[in-house]
Amino acid sequence: MLSLGSVLGVAQLGAAQLRDWFWRLHQGVINFEGNPQREEVGTACSREIDEVLAPVSTGWRPRATTALSRISCIVACRTAAAAPGTS
């Protein structure tokens, strides 16, 4: 978890916060029965992640618009920036 936090630029949040995010996002993703309470858990977590990661990902391309796309964008951008031989 701490490695992921470091890649995302939010290591200061700590492993417990990152685990909580993944657990709550997972609740929304596995909501096959359409439970509104479970959906709200995932949706609220997604909004929280968006608020925290928005400043971290501002100006990176492609511009991310949701929590999951923002995480993907951050990981891709940081991985590319850390690769040997890249500018």
N, C-alpha and C positions, 0 to 999 in steps of 0.2 A: 504494500500500500504506500509506503513512504517513497518508493521509487516512482510510482505513478504520480504521486503528489508533486515530486520534484520535476518530472517531465511536464506536468500541467502548469507548473509555476505557483503552486499553492501548498508547498510542503509545510508551511507554517500552520496549516489547518490540523495536521496530525492524522495519524492512521485511524483513530476512532471516528473522526468526522467523515473521512473518505469511505470507511466501511459503512457508516450510516447512510451516506448518499447512495452507495451501490445497493444496499438492502432496500431502501425506499424506492429507488428506480425500478428495481426488480419486481417489487409488488405491483407496479403499474404494468410492467411488461408481461407478467404471467397472469394477468387478469382475464383469463379466457371466459370466465362466467359473467363478466360484465358487472362486477360488484362495484357500485359507486363509491363506497368508502375506500376500497383498494385503489381505484382509479384516482381519487383525490390525493392519496398518499403519494403516488408517483408523480402526479401533476404538480403538487406543491413542491416536491423535491426538485423537479425539473426547473421550476421558477427560481428556487433558491440557488441552484447551480448556475443558472443564467446570470443572476445578479452578481455572484462571486467571480465567475470567469469572464464576464464581459470586459472588465478593465484589462485583464490579462491578454485577451485575444484581440483587442481593438487594433485595427490596422493590418492584421494578418490576412492573407488571402488563401483560400476563398473566405469571404465573410460568413461566419457561422451565425445561424439564427435560432438554433435550439440547443438545449443542453448537450445532447448526444453529438450533434454536428459540431458544436463548439469544442468538445473534448477531442473529437477526431481531428479537427483543424489544428488544435494546439499540439497534439502529439505529432502530426505530420510535419508541421512547421519546425518544431524543435528538433525532430529527428533529422530533417533535411539540413538544418543549420549546424548540427553537430557532426554531420558526415564529413569524412576527410575529403579534401579536394573541392569542397563547395565554397562559394563566396558568401 
